[in-house]
Amino acid sequence: MAHSKKQMQKDEELLKTIRTRFTAMTEADQDNRQEAMIDMKFINVPGEQWEENMKKNRGNRPCYEFNKTRVTAKRIINDMKANPAEGKVRGVEGGDKDVAEIIEGLTRNIWNISNADTIIDYASEYQVSAGMGAWRITTDFSTDTAFDQDIHIEGIPNPFCLYADNNSKEQYKRDADDWILTEKVSKKEFKHRWPKAEPVNFDDTEFDDDEDWEDEEQIRIAEYWYKEPTTKELLQLVNGQVVDAESDEGIEILKQPDAIKNRRTVKTSKIMMVIASGRAILEAPTEWAGSMFPFVMIYGEYIVIDGRTYWWGIGRFAKDAQRSYNITRTAITETIAGTPLSTIWATPEQIEGHQSTWAIAHKENMPYRLYNADPKAPGAPQRTGGSDVPVALIQESQIASEEINMVTGIFAADVGAANQASSGRQEIARQQMGQIATFNYQDNRGKGIQRTWEILIDLIPNIYDTDRELRIIGPTGEDAYKKVNTFVKNDLGEDIKINDLSLGRYDAVVTLGPNFSTRRQEAAETYQTLMQGNPGIFPIAGDLIFKSMDLPFSEEISERLKIMLPPEVQSLVNEEQEVPAEVQIMMRQAETAMGQVEQLGQQVQEAAQQANLDKAEVEKLTAELETKQAKFEAQVAKEVANLAKKGADLVIQEVNINKEDFIQEGQQEVDQRKDEVSLDLAKELAASVEVIQNMAAQFNQSAVETINQIQATAEARPKVVRVDAVRKDGKLSAVPVFEDENKTIN
């Protein structure tokens, strides 16, 4: 790539700036990163828990590791995985509720397609073990043949390759003026990515850290992100909207001076990115679409003392206790392994001629052993026990183990060990103590996720700035598609943009807690317990209770129960719109008819009991009536569902008329259309109620006839006066005697 002399000088100055800033950033955070790398290896790499001088002094003696810090770190990490952060977008200034929901759903979709949970879980491994993790936001074309771009969240495999402005004071680097992300690539890849790149000539003696930038097989490249001061003109329109004069919309508005209310010039900055090697600018500076740097750093613990920043993870202050535990446990193991189980004492005369046998006696399972009698030592050779492990070693290992717990704030019960808690409540309280002691890790991760949402909210209007149909994901995982930045004509024939993602300001709030699946399972158990004590909850919330259950057909049952909700509840469910009054009245009439049917059914059963009829006779008389009642209840359920649906349809149609047709028609035409819809609905409702009332009347007539038939059967049957015991063929039997003395039943 040919460069002019002026361009080469410019690139050389920029490269010098990059190297100077890299040196400043690395020196400012060098101690933290060196200690963090030691901590990371200490917790996760076998063999790193013994200092080199101790290994050297021990020679060939064993250096065992009993890594308790890794389990402690995993306890914190897995607890954070089980309680992910959930974000919500809110309108701030000029923000639209519908647009806020679209941005929120789009952010969830970006999160989903980027597999961001896995990326952040990986960053949390570094955050907890080493003290710092990181990830980034990128953009790329949606397909190889498209010009539209999409946003992605990407992981940073080694967060120690990311450096922030050393003058930044804020923990999440919102006030940073520049960032550097380094990466080592092979020379082959380097040639492939920048085949025409040529090194920029500069004086090598200016720098003495070339080994930090390249080696024989790999070359380190750097992304340098920085703010470049600039000015821009803002246009305030007569409708209050503010646009950038250099934007496409601003350029068009400048052609219409009457649409501009105010103009002003502001000093601001734009974010630029350049890629460099140790000797060349590989890619010229390009402007980032957002106003925030696309990097997120999260720390384990972060504090500033005497103007110097310190950060660390869970293992920093547990290393000494872990080393002490390793030393004592190794000594115990070494003592046990090096001490024979027992020792045999014998005189030379006793084993003379049998030395080879006694030499292997401790290894072989011999049925017998020969020895010589020795008058000076009567009897066979004597066996004595082996040496005991010193009590001090055992006590020291126990103390070291407890000190690991004390330093980290995670105790045995917190990682699943049995404890002396007398109740489940006490065990939960003990575990919560450990969670509180390490909550800063989860809190810092949540704030990092909130920072990610802030960056996405800032970036989305600049990337999704054309007429597109986007997938959005709701808080419970359901997805939908929304058109954004779409133009429609208003009643004046003017083009207006709906779902304009660039209008208004929005912010994000993030909450920490279990994921939706876990919360739903917990809610289902709570609701079931609550219903046992208060059954009246089910008629008004049964649809939500079934919706919370992970059971087959629970969603279908929930939808059916939702249709059967009382009108008052339906009015709240239906987007806070009231169910039309005529629908409420007719639904009450249907409920009244159903109540009368149930009451008559109970009267039939009571009449049968008073008549003292046997079970077979009752079933025979009431079978047809029960069939009619079941058909009636099914028909009522169907018609009530139809009433509720018609009411909801009316609300939806009215909303659609207001939102869509008002643009095309005048208010009078809109009111007329709404009246026509209401009249059609009233006719359908009246027909449904008439069906219910006719069926209720038929059932009532059948119920009265059944009651009369029961009473007639009871009157026709003679009354029993007494029951006599009669012996017949040697057997006793009960014989009833009726009012008619001459009639008995044998």
C-alpha positions, 0 to 999 in steps of 0.5 A: 500500500503506497503512502504519501510522505504526509500520510506516513508522518501522520501514521507514525505520530498515531503509532507513537501515540498508541505505543505511548498509551500502551506503555502508560496503561500497562505500567499503571495496572502491571502489579494488579495483572501480575498478581491476578495471573498468579491467582488464576493459576493458583486456583485452576492450574495443578502444580501452581500452589507450591512456590518454586523455592519450596519445590526446590528445597523439597527435592524429590519429596512429594508436593501434594495439593488439596485444592479447596480454593477452586471449590470455593470459587466454583461455589460463587460462580455457579451461584451467579449462573443460577441467578442471572441478571434481567434487564428492562428498558425505560423511557427517559426523555421523549421515550415511547413505551412501545419503542422501549418494549421493542428495544428491550425485546431486541436487546434480549434477541441480541443476547440470545443469538450471541449466547451472551450468558455463556460469554459472561459466565466465562468472564465470571470465571476470571472475575472470581478467580483472578479479579477481572473479566471482560467482554465486548460488543461488535457489529457485523453484516447480517448476511454475506449478501446484505447491507444491514448490520446486526449487533453481537456480544463477543467474549474476550478469551484473555481479559488481560489483553484489554487495557483501559485508560489509566486516568479513568476514575470510574470502576466501569470506565464510563469516563475512559478516553481510550482503550487498547485490545491486543491480540497475537496472530501468526505471521501467516494470518497477518499476511492473509488479513493485511496482504498489502500492509507495509511497515511505517518507518520510524526510529526503533531506538525510541522504543525498547519493548519490541519483544512485547509486540512481536516474536519469531512466529507471532505478531501482536496487533492492537485495536486502539479505541479513542475519542476524537474531538469534533463539532456538530450542528444541532437542529431543533424543529418546530415539533420539538425534535432535535436532529443532527444537521449532518444526518440524512434527516438533517440534510433534508430538513435544511432544505425546509428552513420553516421547519427549523426552530433553533440551531446551535453548534456543540463541541463533542467527540466521536469514537474512532478505532485503528488497528496497528502492529508494532511497526505499522498502521494496518487499518486506517481509523474508522468511526464507531457507530455508538457514543460509548466504547464497546468494552465491559470490565467487571471486577471481583473486588475493587478499591482505591487506596492513596490514589492507587487502584487495587483489584483482586479475586477470591483467591488473593487472601486465601493463598497462604491458608491454602499453602499451609493446608497443602504443607500439613496435609502433604506432611501427614500423607508423607508420614503415613506413607513412609512409616511401616505399618509395624516393625519386627524386633529379632536377635541375630541368633533368631534369624540366622540362616533365614535372613532372606525370608524375614527380609520380605516378610512385610511384603509377602503373605507367608503361612509360616516363618522359621526362626532359631531359638535364642536362650537370651531372648525366649520366644519368637521375634516380637512385633511392635506398632508403627509410629503415629502421625504427630497430633500437631500436624493434624491440628494444623491442617484443621486450622488451615482448612478453617482459615480458608473458610474464614478468609473467603467467607464460604463455609463447609455448609455452603459447598454441600457439606453436612452441618449441625443445623437443626432445621432447614431454615437454619441451613438456608440462613447459614448458606445466605451468610456465605452468599452475603459475604461474596455478594460483591461478585454477583453485584459487580457482574450485574452492574457490568451487565447493566453497562452492556445494556447501556451500550446496546441502547446507545448503539441500537438506533444507529445500527437498526436505522432502516425500515426492517422487521426485527425479532424481539423476545419477551421476558418469558422467552416468547418471540414476535416480529416488529416493523421499525422505522416504517413510514405511513401516511397521516390524514394530511398525506404526509409521511410519518415514521412509526417505531422510530428507534432514534426518537427519545432517550432510554435507560436500562435497569437490571435486577438479579435473581433466578432465571425464569424457569426457576422462578416459575417452578418456585411460583408454582409451589407457592401458588399451590400452597396458597390455594390450599389455605385460600381456595377462592384464589383459583377462580380469579387466578387459575389461569396464571397458576396453570401457566406457571406449571411445567406440565403437559397441556398447562398452557392450554388449560391456562387459556381455557381458564382465562376465558372463564374469568369473571368480567371484572377480572377480564377488564383488567386482563384485557390491556386495562380496557374495560369489558363493554357494559353490555357484555358484562350484563349478559355474562352475569345473566348467563352466570345467574342461569347456571346458578339456578340450574345448579340449585335445582339439581341440588333440590332433586338430590335432596328430594331423593334423600327425603323420599328414602329411595334406594340408590338404584331408584335414585340413579334411574330417576336422575340419570337423564336429568344429570345428562341434561345438566352436564350438557347445559354446563358445557353449553354455558361454558362455550357461550360464556367463552364466546361472550368474553371473546366477543368483548375482547374483539370489540376492544381490539377492533376499537383500538385498531380503528383508533390507531389505523383508520383515524389516519385515513378517515375523519373522527365522524367516520371513525365513530360511525364504524365503532357504533356499527361494530358495537351493534353487531356485537350486541346482536351476537351477545343477545343470541348467545344469552337467548341460547343459555336461557332457553336451555336453562328453562328446559332444564328447569322443567325437566328438574321439576318433573323429576322432583314430582316423579320422585315424590310420586314414587315415594307416595306409592310405596308403602311405608315400613312399620318394622323389620322382623327377624324370621328363621327360614330353612335354618337361616335368619333373614330380615322381613319388613312389615308395612302399614298394610298388615296383610302385606310383607316382602319375603 
